[in-house]
Amino acid sequence: MRYCSYFVIFYFFLFINLITSKQIPLIGLFTSDNHNNRSSTFIIDYALNHLKTVQNLTTELFIQHSEQDIPCDMAIGTKMVFDMISRRPRPLAIFSGSCQTVASAIAETAGIYDMTFIIYSETSSLFTAREKYPSLIRTVPGDSQHNIARKLLLKKYNWRRFGILYQYERQYTMPVTRFNDLLQDDIEWENALSKGISFNDLDETQGNRTRNSLKDAFDEIQRNNIRIILGNFNSTMAIRIFCEAFRYNLYGSRFQWIIVGYYESEWWLKNSGPCNTSEILQALNGTLQTRVAEFGYNMNSRTMADLTAAQFQFDLKYLTNFSYQSNSYFIGYKFDAILILTFAFEKLEQTLLKKNYSTNFSIDSIWRQTYWRIELLNIIKNLDIQGVTGRIHFNNGDRIGEIVIEQILVSHRRKSKIVDIIKLFVALPTNQSTYILLPAKNERNITWHGHGPPNDRIKRIERDQRISILTYTIMATISGTGIFLAICFFVFNIVFRTHRFIRMSSPQINNLIIAGCILSYISVLLMGIDSTLLGKRSSESTMNFICAARVWTLSIGFTISFGAIFSKTWRVHTIFTNVNASKRAVKDYRLFIFVGILFAIDTVLLTAWQIVDPLKMFKNISQKQTQDEDIVILWIYEECRSNRRSIWITMQSIYKGVLMVVASRFAWATRNVHIVALNDSKYVGMSLYNVVLLSTTTAVVGYFLRDQHERSYILTSIFILLCVTITLCLVFVPKVREVAKDPRSRAKPQRPIISTVRTKSPQIKIQEKHILTNYNRQFISKIKQLTDQNDILKSNAIKCDELISKLLSALEDTSSKQHQFEIFIPSSMILNDDTTNTHESEWLFENENQMKN
């Protein structure tokens, strides 16, 4: 009995509405790939019948449409519209759920007639062009609305770096452009790749790729190490893209795909590409997609149709003869479109009556008026009501609606793969440009392939690569010890400078070697100083000064010490390599001039470098891969650098390299000359080899370890310290030993000895034999001269004794008269010491000239 009462009341209100309602004729145009699809007719009837039960609603829509949905053909759709416009009663608006090509043609046609065209199933961004479609109203959010939801999703998981792949067609490029514009307000975003792909380039060969090549796009993704990939393309292109993602292994725990979702069911099965469905699903698993919400977030909110979204969804499940078809996802938007039109015409009639305009649109002259058409569009654009798909309001005719974020999950059940689409979040609009991201009501969490969301880039951990205090302390201690040792040698060289052994080795040149070694020790101290050791308050100018000081001390120190060693080697080479040439003594001042020339060249080069291209302190970065592929350690270290540093270093290297090559040649040529009097010739040659070898090794090690700051400093310092210390010890330790053996310099200079340990060439043997023969002759002559002088001395001694006796007799004889005696000393008695007050070169040349005589 109760149910009968409900039916009586329902039909009573229906009868009252039929009496008082006013019918509004509309054109209904619906397309489908299935010619037998009658879902459009059924849901329209449901909506119209339900709205008749709403109180205080006097407007009733009368939608003229074909019994079957027409195919997606622009010609058929356009003809049908023109046919329906000429019918009686004249239609006041067009209500459509057509495909894109038909909708585009109808929208342009409606614009010509200023006829409101409302569509509920087309999301393409092409319809945002209001200059082309002035009378278009969409009750479904367009593809560009997904951009805000994507931005919120990227922010949620801190994905700031991403790449975009899009189909190279205007309807897909427009959302990408607007998405980039949306991110311009924040500099933290990094769009690492924006690549368009054309259908014509899907089957390209390796040698015939175009700028929109699919393989080239994936090559760039790999090369740029892009982890978060956004996609704007249709389902056909998506199959090929995920096939390529499977081939390139761009899926799994390190990657995240975010695409604009599709509304056809099981689109991945329409596979005609090179990959099978299983491979596509493997790459697709875990992909996030954005779609318009099928129903509103608040399912229990009551709409203007006195109906909640939950009730509407319940009715759909139990309506007879209804089955979900390919466009069933937009049923809620179709219902809301009818709701919008009903309330819009209801308000239009009230507005026209207030302005004393006629609402009898059956009169052709009134129907052709534009004032009511413009008013209708303005009413719809300013609507703000609640529908089954959420809050309904517009931005210049485009619906501002809810966007859901879903995840495609592929699971294995027995021998088949099951694909589930899980709703995760809803981007809810608060106004035209602001959205909030809310979790879905199903309380499902996102599923990650790894332990959490993938990183949008390789995580770079910055660490300062400094020379540790312990390392610097050790090197500073060794350098300080070396400086102390050099000072000790310097004091020794000054104190014993008159010692024959020291004097014969040119002590002033030895002092130059000590000075150069001390500068080299100081360069090791300077190389270990950085801003950390100086403190945070150290100025940039201080570090720049230290940069210059490093180069000057090491370069000048090398030039002075090496130049002094080189000059002494050159003197030995000059004396003993050309026996028959007429030579003069090589004085020390000539060696000083030689070292001075080298010093002047070095000073000119360094000064030009400092003025033209000064060294400055820069922070460099070197990266080190860890076991985790997503983590890289960035070592930040300080380096002295200039714009053309390589050119200046090359000039210095060539200049000093030539010196080392020439010096090595001199040292090799005199390798068998051992001069006890010229006591350090052998050790000078050894020092020269030591400098050449360790200097070359230091340069090579410093180059290959330039990214490893502390190791480079340790090895470079060790080589410099070894080079300098060995040089000092080779030059001065033998002198210390000789002075210890003969502190009063009583030993006489010895003749030069030329070692013949190794087999010599005939010419060298002849030269050496000639030198020894001449020396033996000179030695025998010297002995004979000394014997003659000894005989003369004996004879003179006898004469002196006789003379002394006569003098004594004269002194005793006082009575005798005075005698006058004159003493004549023969010139043969005046003997000269040939070795007194001579230098090493004078002594050598004197003996050698005598040899040649």
Secondary structure, 3 states (H helix, E strand, C coil): CHHHHHHHHHHHHHHHHHHHCEEEEEEEEEECCCCCCCHHHHHHHHHHHHHCCCCCCCEEEEEECCCCCECCCHHHHHHHHHHHHCCCCCCCEEEEECCHHHHHHHHHHHHHCCCEEEECCCCCHHHHCCCCCCCEEECCCCHHHHHHHHHHHHHHCCCCEEEEEEECCHHHHHHHHHHHHHCCCCCCCEEEEEEEECHHHCCCCCCCCCCCCHHHHHHHHHHCCCCEEEEECCHHHHHHHHHHHHHHCCCCCCCEEEEECCCCCCHHHCCCCCCCHHHHHHHHCCCEEEEECCCCCCCCCECCCCCEHHHHHHHHHHCCCCCCCCCHHHHHHHHHHHHHHHHHHHHHHHHHHHCCCCCCCCCHHHHCCCHHHHHHHHHHHCCCEEECCEEECEECCEECCCEEEEEEEEEEECCEEEEEEEEEEEEEECCCCCEEEEECCCCCCCCCCCCCCCCCCCEEEEEECCCCHHHHHHHHHHHHHHHHHHHHHHHHHHHCCCCHHHHCCCHHHHHHHHHHHHHHHHHHHHHCCCHHHHCCCCCHHHHHHHHHHHHHHHHHHHHHHHHHHHHHHHHHHHHHCCCCCCCCCCCHHHHHHHHHHHHHHHHHHHHHHHHHCCCEEEEEEEEEECCCCCEEEEEEEEEEECCCHHHHHHHHHHHHHHHHHHHHHHHHHCCCEECCCCCCHHHHHHHHHHHHHHHHHHHHHHHHCCCCHHHHHHHHHHHHHHHHHHHHHHHHHHHHHHHHHCCCCCCCCCCCEECCCCCCCHHHHHHHHHHHHHHHHHHHHHHHHHHHHHHHHHHHHHHHHHHHHHHHHHHHCCCCCCCCCCCCCCHHHCCCCCCCCCCHHHHHHHHHHHHHC
